[in-house]
Amino acid sequence: MKTFTICVKLLTALSIVILSAFSPADDLLDALLAKIEKRAADYPQEKIHLQLDKPYYSIGEDMWFKAYIVDARQNYLSVQSKILYVDLIDSRDSVRQTLLLPVENGLARGNMYLSDSLLSAGNYRICAYTKWMANFSSEYFFTQHISIVNALKSTGSSSLDNNRKPVSAADIQFFAEGGHLVTGIRTKIGFKALKPDGFGEDVSGYVIADGSSEHVAEFKSGHAGMGIFALAPAVGKNYAAVIKHADGVEKRYPLPTAEASGYVLNVNHTGKDSLSIRVSASPDLLNSREAVVIAQCNGVVQFAAKVKLDKASNTSYVSAKNFRTGIVQFTLFSPDYLPVAERLVFIDHGSTINADIKADKAEYAKRGKVALDIAVKNALDEPVTGSFSVAVTDAGKVITDEDSGNSILTNLLLTSDIKGHIEQPGYYFNPANPDRLKHLDQLLLTQGWRRFSWADLQANKFPTIKYPHEQSLTVSGRILTLGNKPVPNGKVMLFAKSADGPLILDTVADEKGHFVFNNLYLADTAKVVVKATKANNGTQVKTVIDPKPRFARLQANGNMQINNTGLALDNYLKQTRGQFAELNKLGLTKGNTLLKEVAVKGLRDRDKFVKAKMIPNSANLDPGSADYVLKQEQLEKETYFSDAMRRIPGIDIVEGKTGIDIYSVRASGTSFSRTDEKRRSMLIVIDGAQLDALSAPPVLKALNPQDLTGVEVLTGLGKTIYGEAGNKGVIIITTKRGGENDAPNLVFNINHNLSQGYSTVKEFYSPNYDTPNDQTNKADLRSTIYWNPDVVTGADGKANISFYNADGTGSYRVTLEGMDTKGGLVRKTFTYIVK
């Protein structure tokens, strides 16, 4: 007999219409479904996956990665957020490096150089997020643990200190399906046993009631210390589990106390094609009213049904085809629409897209050229267009475990939706493990998590949005009077050096003095100067730049769990030391520092020229661009600042009793007449502060050359970065007080700021051994052979890549990950032999 009344409604274009025999839903159900739809539409969740080129690294290497940012509702690539943040965090939760990367159509790529000046060997976390994601819990951020060894040092082991907090004993927890045990109702109970190091422990045991030695249930753990048993609590009885640990010690643990009144929700994935949903209630709750079951995946409702509470247990069956691959959250509501039970279930329809990789040869020689043909198709065997990334590693140097590793499947379908560390996430997606889906169901019984509070949703409490979807780099702030009152409609100019050269922008503040510069493209750490005036050009104002937000990141709680084995790291450290030793023979290391070969070859002369003109701690917006430079050793020979400046050609020093004016000279060699209306002093910048025409002369008069680190004079193209203020030339003075962070507050309406721009992304170097060059006699001991984050399949679903092997022999491992335009995900590994 059918006891569930199906009342699914088409809520959004993303929803799935399931089953027929729709019946009218009541107003309360309509209202609840509408709120779920509103939350999904107005507060869409973003998820992130990073494919790394390998699971562990050495200091002195680059970590290469590609990011996939998706809208969680359908795993489509997100077109909302345009900037990605990637942090490297050590075992003490300190952020050691941060990258800002532009996002295009939900994709980004980057690399992080692991410098010995910033890092030491240890265990780290990669954390990736968008500013939009910071509106919600940091538990939604992408997180992956990695180990970093130091192969630059010729001695030392791969044993890493991860700053673990000691755990006094093993732990075991019990979880009733749906959330509660209810007297008289048989219920599944999941358990999870953990060793002191936080990993699963194999245990066995039995359940007894207080005052009895009878075993009412027996159990044994399976994968990762998890297992399941069933119990029907009797009236007035309390229960305990007696656990036998791996060391033979038995310990007693109390089970959750059964409630006298309540509901139980049981969901079984009975086969690939169907799910059974059973709703049970205690006798006091049986009546003619109806409970409600709602199922959703990533905020999109896929099933809703009313359940008559006219008997102790009601069961119905639903086709699994009505649900997407991924975690489905079933929630049971009482007749008064209070959430009373919840269950997470994983629906697995297999890979929605599949990749096939074919090599052009059966085996290859060292340094031989490899050509791979890639073909991607959907479940209907139709070619698909998509974006993919490919990493090729020497499998003898980079030992991997498919069960322990993360992948685009584990991150976007599992770990981004449940709380806490998951031991061996790849295990649940490896077809070689026949019991993986059973064990995945146990995981969801013991580690479930929902993304929002039903109470908040029903009370119309939606998340507070502090950060909109970030579209570009911005600089924003306020114009205030010297008394801290807003200055309406003030004029604002921004000066900076962008990736394309000097950047000069202007805007007008709003009625409250707020201003913003959007669509900036700044590279790395950029020096930004913002100058403001009143609408009538008055300068008695001050400019305040909005501070960059500090995002709360999920802390590791001192127990950073690393799935890499010691043997794999020992091998990697040994192999990478051999690579670095070879580089040392070639002069590409200095002490314990790995030199960038491209810098040694292509940039040595240019860098030497630029560095010769750079002053330590200078606030020059374009370091090294000065036309003339006075260094500290030259300045220390002079008694007066004016005498030092007379060393520089092309400027006119006018010294009076109260101050010094400095003018540029015409191209003809004659200075402007002192009565010339066009005559204007050069712009003076001291430790980052721009002085106005009134304050500059007395300050220059008081300067002691002995207190200066350097003077830079810009009379050519370098002055253009300072805009109109610098069109007569710029003099940048750096004192021994340490640069712009100690800048005197001489001019309030000009603000100097260091703004983090987009991180520079390198191209992966892949040698071409068909072309003779000076590389042919150098040993090639790389562990990452090839990295390509931009593999795109066309309408035929095909792509081709080629590269050259290194000197290592044995197995090489190809790992492809990516997705198609409809949210289909794929991970494919392939190996070939090098002799």
RODREN-734877 format. One record per residue (C-alpha): residue in one letter; x, y, z. Coordinates in steps of 0.1 Angstrom, whole numbers, plus 5000, padded with zeros to 4 digits. Layout:
<recs>
aXYZ;...
</recs>
This chain:
<recs>
m500050005000;k501350344991;t501850545023;f503750845009;t501951114990;i504451254964;c504351634961;v507451734943;k507252064925;l509452214898;l511152484919;t513952614896;a515352534862;l517952324880;s515352114898;i514551754887;v510951664881;i510451324897;l507551084898;s503951144888;a500751154908;f501451494921;s499051614947;p498451964960;a500752074987;d499552275016;d500552635021;l503152555048;l504952315025;d504752554996;a506252825018;l509152595030;l509952484995;a509952844984;k512452935011;i514752655001;e514552774965;k515253134976;r518353034996;a519752834967;a519053114942;d520153414963;y523053254982;p524553004957;q527352804972;e530652784954;k532952484956;i536652454946;h538952184935;l542652214929;q544551954909;l548151964920;d550951814899;k551851584928;p550951514964;y554251624981;y557151854973;s560551974983;i561652324992;g563152474960;e560352334938;d557252494923;m553852354931;w551752364900;f547952364901;k544652424883;a541552544900;y537952454891;i535352684908;v531852554904;d528352654914;a527352374937;r523852344925;q524852154894;n528652154895;y528652394865;l531652614863;s530852934882;v530753264862;q530353474894;s533653504913;k536553644893;i539353624919;l540753314937;y542753314969;v545253034975;d546953015009;l549852795021;i549352735058;d551852565082;s551052325110;r550652605134;d547952775114;s550153055102;v549653165066;r553053155049;q552153255013;t549053384996;l548353394958;l545653604941;l544653464907;p542253584881;v539353344874;e537953314839;n534753114834;g535352934866;l538952834859;a542252954872;r545852824871;g548952904891;n552152804907;m553652864941;y557452864945;l558452694977;s561252914988;d563752825015;s563653185028;l559953145037;l559452775045;s561052495064;a560352125060;g556952025075;n553351955069;y551252225054;r547652295041;i546652435008;c543552645013;a541652794983;y538553014984;t536753314969;k535653624987;w532053514982;m532753195001;a534053395031;n530353495037;f529753135049;s531652885070;s535352835062;e534652465063;y533452515027;f536952625016;f539052384996;t541652225019;q544351975011;h547251865033;i550751835017;s554151745030;i557251945021;v560751805026;n563951995021;a566151824995;l568352134993;k569952005025;s572251715019;t571451565053;g568251505073;s565351265072;s561851295058;s560351285093;l558251595097;d556951775128;n553251855122;n552852015157;r550251755166;k548351805199;p548751485220;v545651275223;s545551075256;a543550775243;a541650625215;d538150755209;i534850595197;q531650765188;f528150635181;f525550795158;a521850695156;e520450705120;g518351015117;g519851165148;h518050995178;l517250655193;v513550615202;t512250355226;g510850045208;i511950145173;r514749945157;t517350185145;k520750155127;i523650295148;g526950385131;f530150405149;k533650535143;a536750425163;l539850645161;k543350595173;p545250865192;d546650995159;g543151055145;f543150765121;g540650485121;e541150185144;d540049825138;v537749725167;s535149465175;g532549455203;y529049395216;v526149575231;i524749505265;a521949655286;d522549775321;g522449495346;s522749225319;s525549035303;e523448935273;h524749045239;v521949235223;a524049315193;e527549235180;f529749435156;k533049465139;s534549765122;g535249775085;h537050055066;a538750335086;g537350215119;m533750255110;g530850005112;i527149965119;f524749765140;a521049785148;l519249815182;a515649845193;p515950015228;a513549865254;v511550085278;g513650195308;k516850045295;n520250205290;y522850045268;a526650035265;a529049905239;v532049695251;i534849755226;k537849535221;h540649755208;a543449635185;d545749595215;g543349355231;v542149595258;e538349605264;k536549925273;r532950015280;y531250305262;p527750435269;l525350445239;p523150755233;t520050745256;a516850655238;e513950905239;a510550795250;s508850995222;g510051075187;y510550995151;v513050785132;l514050825096;n515650525078;v516950545042;n518450245025;h520050244991;t518749894985;g520149874950;k521450074921;d517950164910;s515950244941;l515950374977;s513650275005;i512450545028;r510950445062;v509450685086;s508650545121;a507050725151;s506450635188;p502850545197;d501950875212;l502651045178;l500350825157;n497351005144;s495751115112;r498251395106;e501051395080;a504751425083;v506851555054;v510151425039;i512251655017;a515351554998;q517751794983;c521151794968;n523352114972;g520252324980;v518152204951;v514952014961;q514651684942;f511951504962;a509251594987;a506551365001;k503851365028;v503751065051;k500550955070;l501350885106;d498550625109;k500850335119;a504150275136;s506150245104;n505550355068;t507850265039;s508050385003;y510450324974;v511850594952;s513850554920;a517550654924;k517350794889;n515551094903;f518651214921;r521951344909;t525251184917;g526451314950;i525251354986;v521451384990;q520151515023;f516851365035;t515051565062;l511951445081;f509551725094;s506851675120;p503251765111;d504152105126;y507052145102;l509752105128;p512851915115;v513051595136;a515451365117;e517951375090;r519951135069;l522651175042;v522850925014;f525350904985;i523850844951;d526350694926;h525450684889;g529050624880;s531050874860;t528951114839;i531851154815;n534750914807;a538250984793;d540350744772;i544050804769;k546150634742;a549850654737;d551550644703;k554050374714;a554050074736;e557150194754;y559550484752;a563150574756;k564650824780;r564151174767;g561851024740;k558951214727;v555551104740;a552251184721;l549051114739;d545551114723;i542751204747;a539051134740;v536251234763;k532651104760;n529551114781;a527450824794;l525750804760;d529050764743;e528851114728;p531851344726;v531951634750;t533651974751;g535452044783;s538452184802;f541051944817;s544451944833;v547151684829;a550151594852;v552751344842;t555151224870;d557850974873;a556050704893;g559350574907;k559950914923;v556451014931;i554750724948;t550950764950;d548050584965;e544750624946;d542750544978;s544550805000;g544651094975;n542151364967;s540651414933;i538051624915;l535551354924;t536351344961;n536351714965;l533351824945;l531151524953;l532051434989;t534551635011;s533051975003;d529751865018;i530651685050;k532551805080;g536051705092;h538951505079;i538151205057;e540650925058;q541450795024;p538750985004;g539850824971;y538850484985;y535150564980;f535650644943;n537950364934;p536050094915;a538749844926;n537149844961;p534049634959;d532649744993;r533350114988;l529650224986;k528750035017;h531550195035;l530650535021;d527150495036;q528750425070;l530850735066;l527750945060;l526150795091;t529150895113;q530251225097;g527151385083;w526851765080;r524352005066;r525152345051;f522452545068;s520152565098;w516452475092;a515452695122;d517152995105;l515552915072;q512052885086;a512553205105;n513653385073;k517153425087;f519453425056;p523253475056;t524553825060;i526453905028;k529554115036;y531454025004;p529754024970;h531053814942;e534453974935;q534654094899;s538054254899;l540854394920;t539654714936;v541055004958;s538355174978;g538255425007;r536855745021;i537656115019;l537356275053;t537856625067;l540656665092;g537856635118;n536856295104;k533656405087;p532756275052;v533756495023;p530956464996;n531756454959;g535556484963;k537956424935;v540156124937;m543156014916;l544955684917;f548555624906;a550055284903;k552155064881;s550054794864;a551054494844;d550754714813;g552755004826;p551955324846;l548255344857;i546555674863;l542855684871;d540355934885;t536955924900;v534556114921;a533456014956;d529755974965;e527756194990;k529256005019;g532856045007;h533155684996;f535155604964;v536155294946;f538455204917;n537354884899;n538754664872;l542454714883;y545054474869;l547954504893;a550754244894;d552254104926;t552654364954;a551854694938;k552555044953;v549455244950;v549155624957;v545655774961;k545356154962;a542056334971;t540756684971;k537456854978;a535156924949;n536557274949;n540157134948;g540757214985;t543456995000;q542557015037;v541256655036;k542556315044;t542355995025;v541555665042;i541955345023;d539655055033;p541554775048;k541554435031;p539354185048;r540953905069;f539153585062;a538653335090;r540153005079;l539352665093;q542152575118;a543752245118;n543252205156;g546852085159;n546051745143;m547151775107;q546451435092;i548651345063;n547951035042;n551451015027;t553450725040;g556950765054;l558450535028;a557050744999;l558551065014;d561850895021;n562050784985;y561051134973;l563651304994;k566351074982;q565351114945;t565051494947;r568351534965;g569951354935;q568251604912;f569451904932;a572951764935;e573051754897;l571852114895;n574552204920;k577252064897;l575852294869;g576152594892;l572352634895;t572352624933;k574052854958;g574452714992;n570952585001;t569152794975;l567952684941;l568652944914;k566053004887;e567752894855;v565653124834;a566653414856;v570353314853;k570153294815;g567753564804;l567553834831;r571053864846;d572154164827;r568854354830;d568554274867;k572054404873;f571254734855;v567954784874;k569354684908;a572154934904;k569555214904;m567455084932;i567555244967;p566755014997;n563255085012;s562555334985;a558855434979;n559455464942;l556355324925;d558555194897;p561755074914;g564855114892;s563255364869;a565155674881;d567155874856;y569655984882;v570455834916;l572455964946;k573355674969;q574155685006;e577955685001;q577655994979;l575256175002;e577456125033;k580156335016;e577956645017;t577056885045;y573957045029;f571156885009;s571357154983;d574957084976;a574156714971;m571456794947;r573657014926;r575456694915;i572456614894;p572256764859;g568956904846;i567657064877;d567757414891;i568257464929;v566757784943;e567757824980;g566358095003;k566458165040;t563357955047;g563457685021;i564657514989;d562757494956;i563857254929;y562857304893;s563357104862;v565357254833;r564057304797;a565357084770;s567257384757;g569257394789;t567757714803;s565557714834;f562257884836;s562358244846;r561458284883;t558558504872;d557458254845;e553758164852;k554457814839;r557357764863;r556557484888;s558557294913;m559356924909;l557256684929;i558956594962;v558256244978;i559856175012;d559555815025;g556455775004;a554756105014;q554156354986;l554756704998;d552756994985;a554257324972;l553957495006;s555457225028;a558257105005;p560657395007;p561157415045;v561357035047;l564057025020;k565957305038;a566057095070;l567256775055;n570656645065;p572356435038;q573756215066;d570256105074;l569455985039;t569655645022;g569255774987;v567756024963;e566155934930;v565356184903;l562756104876;t562756334846;g561856094818;l559155834813;g559455714849;k557756034861;t554455954842;i553355704869;y552856014892;g550456174868;e549956544864;a551656614898;g554856464884;n554956624850;k557756854859;g559756574873;v559856384906;i562456364934;i562156064957;i564056084990;t564455785012;t565655845048;k567355605071;r564055555090;g563155275068;g560855365039;e557255405033;n555955215064;d557555485085;a556555775063;p555956105081;n552356215080;l553056535062;v550356535036;f546956405047;n545156405014;i547656154998;n547655795009;h550455545000;n549455185001;l550854844992;s548154644974;q548454274966;g547854224929;y547553914908;s550253664913;t552653614884;v551953274868;k554853094850;e554752854822;f555852504830;y559252444814;s559252134792;p562452064772;n562551984735;y565151714730;d564651704692;t566452044691;p570152034701;n571052284728;d573052304759;q570552094778;t571551774761;n574551704784;k572751784816;a571051514836;d567251544836;l566151404869;r562751584872;s559951414891;t557151624874;i557751544837;y554851754822;w552151984834;n549452124813;p546452314829;d544852414796;v543852094778;v540552164760;t538551914740;g536652034710;a533251934696;d534751594687;g535751544724;k539451504714;a542651664724;n546351584718;i549451654739;s553051584735;f556151614757;y559551464763;n560551214790;a563351274815;d566251044823;g564250834848;t563250484837;g560350264848;s556650374850;y555450724843;r552050814856;v549551034837;t546751194857;l543951374839;e541151564857;g538551804845;m534951864836;d532651924807;t530352224801;k527452044818;g529151974851;g530251624843;l533451524862;v536251294853;r539551154867;k541650924846;t545050774853;f547250604827;t550750464829;y553450394803;i556950254804;v560350424798;k563350204793;
</recs>
